[in-house]
Amino acid sequence: MASQWFMSLAIVCLVRLGCTGPI
């Protein structure tokens, strides 16, 4: 059940890393 939440968090992290760098 937590897989969906984890995937969402991972996507957000990837997007932030791609848009704002390692901040």
N, CA and C of each residue as an Amber inpcrd file, in Angstrom:
protein
    69
   0.8410000  -1.2020000   0.0000000   0.0000000   0.0000000   0.0000000
   0.8780000   1.2560000   0.0000000   2.0390000   1.1640000   0.6580000
   2.9200000   2.3330000   0.7390000   3.7380000   2.5200000  -0.5370000
   3.6540000   1.5470000  -1.4500000   4.4370000   1.6390000  -2.6850000
   4.0620000   2.8820000  -3.4800000   2.7610000   3.1840000  -3.5400000
   2.3080000   4.3500000  -4.3080000   2.8720000   5.6310000  -3.6980000
   2.8300000   5.7240000  -2.3520000   3.3490000   6.9140000  -1.6740000
   4.8570000   7.0300000  -1.9070000   5.5500000   5.8970000  -1.8250000
   7.0020000   5.8970000  -2.0190000   7.3560000   6.3210000  -3.4360000
   6.5940000   5.8410000  -4.4080000   6.8530000   6.2160000  -5.8070000
   6.6270000   7.7040000  -5.9940000   5.5770000   8.2300000  -5.3720000
   5.2880000   9.6640000  -5.4830000   6.4460000  10.4660000  -4.9030000
   6.9420000  10.0360000  -3.7470000   8.0470000  10.7400000  -3.1020000
   9.2960000  10.6720000  -3.9710000   9.5620000   9.5040000  -4.5440000
  10.7340000   9.3360000  -5.3990000  10.6350000  10.2430000  -6.6210000
   9.4360000  10.3350000  -7.2130000   9.2500000  11.1890000  -8.3920000
   9.4840000  12.6440000  -8.0180000   8.9550000  13.0570000  -6.8730000
   9.1400000  14.4400000  -6.4230000  10.6210000  14.7300000  -6.2330000
  11.3410000  13.7870000  -5.6210000  12.7840000  13.9730000  -5.4020000
  13.5110000  14.1060000  -6.7390000  13.1670000  13.2470000  -7.6960000
  13.8190000  13.2900000  -9.0070000  13.5280000  14.6110000  -9.6990000
  12.2780000  15.0610000  -9.6190000  11.9020000  16.3220000 -10.2680000
  12.6520000  17.4820000  -9.6240000  12.7250000  17.4810000  -8.2950000
  13.4250000  18.5660000  -7.5980000  14.9090000  18.5480000  -7.9530000
  15.4900000  17.3510000  -8.0320000  16.9070000  17.2420000  -8.3840000
  17.1410000  17.7360000  -9.8070000  16.1670000  17.4710000 -10.6830000
  16.3210000  17.8680000 -12.0800000  16.0560000  19.3510000 -12.2900000
  15.1960000  19.9390000 -11.4310000  14.7990000  21.3380000 -11.6470000
  15.6170000  22.3060000 -10.8020000  15.9500000  21.9170000  -9.5720000
  16.6090000  22.8500000  -8.6680000  17.9950000  22.3850000  -8.2550000
  18.4220000  21.2280000  -8.7440000  19.7230000  20.7190000  -8.3590000
  19.6440000  20.0100000  -7.0140000  20.7780000  19.6710000  -6.4150000
  20.8240000  18.8860000  -5.1720000  20.4230000  19.6950000  -3.9540000
  19.3970000  20.5120000  -4.0750000  18.9500000  21.3240000  -2.9320000
  17.5700000  20.8380000  -2.5090000
